[in-house]
Amino acid sequence: MDEFASIRHWTAGRQTAEWQRRRGVTLGIGDDAAAVDLSLAEAGLDGAGSLLIAVDTMVETVHFAEGTMADEDVGYKALAANVSDIAAMGGVPLHAVVSVSVPSGYGSERMRRVYDGLYVCAEQYGIAVIGGDTTSAPSHMVVSVTLTGTVETGKELRRSGARPGDAVFVTGPLGMSAAGLHLLLREEAGTPDSEYAAIVAAHKRPKPSVLAGRLLLKSGACRSLNDVSDGLASEAWELAEASGLRIVLEEGRLPKSGSLSAYAAKAGIDPLEWMLYGGEDYVLVGTVESGGADAVQKAFHERGLPFYIIGKAEAGEPDVELIPLPKNWNGERASGRIARRKIGKRGYNHFDE
């Protein structure tokens, strides 16, 4: 099967022309470029919109391996990572362009399974897949997705808006994806126990927080926002540096799932390590003005969404600190309070030496 026949095999019949038109697509897959009329896109914005663009790449042996991800999971996650970036701006995802580099040993049917997963994610988040590129690769597969989105003009949520006194929040539990990967990499794991299904699913099929991002934007109380792709510590540092202040986290407030706790105990690992440095959780972390935190939390709970206050923003040089639980910090106290622990920038970094 040649390149063009392969593309048709992977993409044909996935999305109707009518459905794509509701996303403003006037010319989709099959020409030199796609054409989109953003004025026709049904995005649910309140007023005029600006274009958002994100790109993310997954490389075999770096981001995934056969032992940890099925082909369908690779396709799903390649798109989901981009959706999370749009969510972190308070935006709505619209159009995806997909580039794949395929080793000769993969075969057309295996790549179709990759696209199966990608289109599952596209359907869940209302994304029109409108084009891409296909090349051969010498040994490992590469999937790169560029995603457009839209957000009310001038209202996009940035990392740089936090102010001293803001409450720091996250929109879901932390560390689950890293714990799931750890389980999948254990040689003795075999088929993961159903007890740990949640952490495995968190790694293979993350759920980007688009609705959460929209609620935060519409609340008017959210001042800064980021998604947890490289670990809470790394993302908190990005907020601190972009906003020029100190982020103080409270260990006792960090949301921890029961399956994470159970597996950490079995593996003999402090779950805080995964929660701070694990990454790929794709929940949102940010700040809200302190007077609006209760209203935002109520709005989330009314929609059945989690929302956790985990700390505060303070004036000072950019820094991230943790107020630990006494049992984890040897009970050290300063001025009657538990001594803060400085949190380094450590998280996932492709270029760590």
Phi, psi and omega in degrees: 000123182282180186302312186288324175294323178297315180300316178297320181296324182280331191241339188296138175075008183283318183226134181287155177298323180295318179297317180296326178298329178291345172260011176085009182281121176257342176209118185255218184297137175128353178236184182293332177208157175274158177234134183227135172252100185298336180292342180265351184287129177272099186241353178072026180281155174261086181104191183295150183241154172253155181275132172251143180224130178225154176219143179214145184233137175242129183241129178301139184080343175261311183254341183201162176211161182302329183284346183243338184223129169288161181303319180297324179295323179299312180297317180300311186290328179300322177280320183300324179300322177288321178302321180297323178294321177293319178300324182290350174260000185080018188261180179243123179289146184232299192228139179241139172240128192242125177245129179232139171246120195242123174294152184298331183283353184287312181084153185295322182293323178295319178292329176298324177294323175301315179291330175304311180295320180298318181288333173299314178296319180300318180293319181297326186247013174067042185254131175270123175273116194240003179164192179158203182209151179227129176225167172276160177227148184292324185211326185236148180281144175231131175237123179235129182239129170254130186235134171259157175209183179216153180208153180307130185303127178080000183247005181301143181273128185244170176284341194267008187262359183295148179228152176305136182098345177297151171272138177265136184225163165228159185254018178178175181293156186245153171085358187290320180296317180296320177295319178298318178296317178303316179297315183294332181276346180291126183300328183272002187294318185060223175280120183302140176298148179300337178302331184252017183300326184294320181286327176294315178297324180297327178280317185278322186228068180297156182243096179303152192259059183296312180298320178299317178298320179292319178297320180294318179297314183289340181293332184075357183258346182280126184254335178209155184204147179206158175253150184270086178257328183247010180112145182302318181300314181297317182289325176296321176298321178298319176297315182298315182289320180293327184263349178069049180205183181257135174255126179244119180257150178246117183303320183294345180259352182292126183288130184229124182284157178296322180292326176296313180299317182296316181289322178300319178296318179295321183277349181071035182239139175292118183299338179300328178300314179290322184293323181274323192238001188288308180085173179060029174278329179057025163277173181254144174233140181188196179230148173233150176301139190301325181288345181254000186297318182296320181293321179294316179300319178297317179299321178295312183295328177295334178264008179074025182251144178283150178205122185233127170279124187237004181168203183210163174257137180233155173293148179144175177296148180308127183195160173230128181232155179237131169268103187279166171290143183307322183293339181261002182226028175057022177067013180298139182225146176228123181054040177081001181238157179294133181295136178285150178247128178287136180253121180288174182282005185302136177184191180288129180218123184294340188244021172297140179255000000 
